[in-house]
Amino acid sequence: MTHARPFGPGSLDALRDLGPFFVVRTHGEGPPPAPWSPVTDLLADPAPRVEQVRAYLASGVGLDPSRVELRVAASVMHLGLVARLVSPWVGLAARDGVLLPVGVDDLWWIPSLGGGFELSVASRALDRARPGPLDAWAVGLVRDLLAPLVDAVQGSPSVLWGNTASAVNGAVIAGSATHPELSARLRTVADALLAGLPGPGGLGVHTGLVGTSRFRRRSCCLIYRVGGDVRPRAVCGDCILATS
């Protein structure tokens, strides 16, 4: 990245202008107080969170949670989690040209349902910020943040990596909506991350230009199966099942 700005805690504060999924706090060396919880605890035992999402999805359509397949709840849980955890670093790289190598060990969260949960990064991680190179940073973020999220969830790897691609694309769309002038930079950052996903150049899990209506993942997050119904038209815009 060649447009790096001076980096400090204020750089993270400014990310809120990009949207709620980009907001991130910082905490010191000691653990933040309750109700903060380390993301690693979630990854060690994601089953309770999957059940919470299952109940939340069921309540939205007036069904008993048992009517929602576990694989659907697990995928939706993973998609929401990865979207929230990856967006700040995509935004920071695009907005400030600052590449922050972050892993799951650096992150804490306040569990909530139905939107962007509170997220905090350990202050020690800020010392690792650097201006480049972009490709090396992307490889590290896939290895230390995105891959552990896939490994922790029981589900099809193609679905989970498709969720990851969808989340990265979603960060581009959300950031571009609030700051159109950053669209090109957001796409550059996203392309670097997507290139590190399974398949040549990330094309094993997606096709099309990131941040546009032509972007398609090669799998489905399965949310259309909530309640067990098969409604191919009730799918996300970047879904492999989308017809337009």
Secondary structure as GFF3:
##gff-version 3
##sequence-region A 1 244
A	DSSP	alpha_helix	9	13	.	.	.	ID=ss1
A	DSSP	three_ten_helix	14	18	.	.	.	ID=ss2
A	DSSP	three_ten_helix	20	22	.	.	.	ID=ss3
A	DSSP	beta_strand	25	27	.	.	.	ID=ss4
A	DSSP	beta_strand	37	38	.	.	.	ID=ss5
A	DSSP	alpha_helix	39	44	.	.	.	ID=ss6
A	DSSP	alpha_helix	47	60	.	.	.	ID=ss7
A	DSSP	three_ten_helix	65	67	.	.	.	ID=ss8
A	DSSP	alpha_helix	70	96	.	.	.	ID=ss9
A	DSSP	three_ten_helix	104	106	.	.	.	ID=ss10
A	DSSP	beta_strand	107	110	.	.	.	ID=ss11
A	DSSP	beta_strand	118	122	.	.	.	ID=ss12
A	DSSP	alpha_helix	123	126	.	.	.	ID=ss13
A	DSSP	alpha_helix	134	141	.	.	.	ID=ss14
A	DSSP	pi_helix	142	146	.	.	.	ID=ss15
A	DSSP	alpha_helix	147	152	.	.	.	ID=ss16
A	DSSP	alpha_helix	157	178	.	.	.	ID=ss17
A	DSSP	three_ten_helix	180	182	.	.	.	ID=ss18
A	DSSP	alpha_helix	183	195	.	.	.	ID=ss19
A	DSSP	three_ten_helix	200	202	.	.	.	ID=ss20
A	DSSP	beta_strand	206	207	.	.	.	ID=ss21
A	DSSP	beta_strand	216	217	.	.	.	ID=ss22
A	DSSP	three_ten_helix	223	228	.	.	.	ID=ss23
###
